[in-house]
Each structure stands twice: as structure tokens, then as C-alpha cells.
Amino acid sequence: MSDVTSDATRRQAPQTGLYTPEQRARRDATVWTTVQGILAPLQFLVFLISLILVVRFLVTGEGYGLATASILLKTAVLYLIMVTGAIWEKVVFGQYLFAPAFFWEDVVSFGVIALHTLYLYGLLTGAIGPVALMVITLAAYAAYVVNAGQFLWKLRTARLQSDRAFRAGVTA
């Protein structure tokens, strides 16, 4: 009877870490974890190159075409990582977005997407001039850096949780 009670209690206990054991198993088993692991550093690399090109344009007035192409690539990678991240969240947490463990990361991600989309709107309609578009891009990139920091913090938290779980399993 105590085994049944303790098992039921464990299922009802609040989640103390980033992942439950079942979520961790789904995270480790899905291809979407690998996809995110490839896209995240790719997006960061595209961001760095684009940031340099945007700043170069703002400082010198040269290279608008290259800066624009880099922003479009960054935006495409952002949209791709958001879609695949939503699929990852569905597989791991059972919902496409705003799972409690990643709620604030998703909120900030939508801000990043909104700024990139504003850039696209301004570019495609001509409603926003080149310098203003680059300023919007810098705001989008600043929000992206905050968002990337959120995800890195979660990655570190997950790693520490896994390390604690491993040590507990070894010593238990």
C-alpha cells in the first residue's frame, strides 16, 4: 500500500525542476532537440554577421544590400527556429507554446518575432526608411540577445538538474 501511495504522491507533487523524468526522456528521445541544437548556434552566427553588417551600414552608409540580406536570413532562421521550437515544446511538454517551463522565453520570443516582422513590413511596403529599419533591427537584435540569454540560462538549469538527478541515482 505504501508503494501505491508514494507513487500517487510523486505524480501529484509539484514539479521542482525544469523537466519531470518523463519530459526529460521525451526531450532526449526526440529529433527536435537535435534540430534546436543545430539551429540555435546557426541563428547566433547569422546574428553576429548581420549585426556587424548593420552597424557598418549605420556608421558608414555603405553595404545596405548586404545588411538587408543578412537581416532577411536572420529573420528566416528565427521563424524556422520558432516553428521547430513549438513542435519541440509539444513533444516534450504537450503544448505548442507557453509551457510553464518556457513561458517567459516564449513571451520574449514573440517580442523578437514582432520586431523582425515590423522590419519586414517596413522593408516590403517602403513605409520605413533604411536608417529606421536598421534601428528596428538593432532593437530586434537586443531583444534576441535577451531571449538567447533566457534559453542559455534554461539550458544551464537543465544541465544542473540532470547532474543532480544522476548523482542522486548513483548514490541511491
C-alpha positions, 0 to 999 in steps of 0.5 A: 500500500505504501508503494501505491501511495508514494507513487500517487504522491510523486505524480501529484507533487509539484514539479521542482525542476525544469523537466519531470523524468518523463519530459526529460526522456521525451526531450532526449528521445526526440529529433527536435532537440537535435534540430534546436541544437543545430539551429540555435548556434546557426541563428547566433552566427547569422546574428553576429554577421548581420549585426556587424553588417548593420552597424557598418551600414549605420556608421558608414552608409555603405553595404545596405544590400548586404545588411538587408540580406543578412537581416532577411536570413536572420529573420528566416532562421528565427521563424524556422527556429520558432516553428521547430521550437513549438513542435519541440515544446509539444513533444516534450511538454504537450503544448505548442507554446507557453509551457510553464517551463518556457513561458517567459522565453516564449513571451520574449520570443514573440517580442523578437518575432514582432520586431523582425516582422515590423522590419519586414513590413517596413522593408516590403511596403517602403513605409520605413526608411533604411536608417529606421529599419536598421534601428528596428533591427538593432532593437530586434537584435537586443531583444534576441540577445535577451531571449538567447540569454533566457534559453542559455540560462534554461539550458544551464538549469537543465544541465544542473538538474540532470547532474543532480538527478544522476548523482542522486541515482548513483548514490541511491 
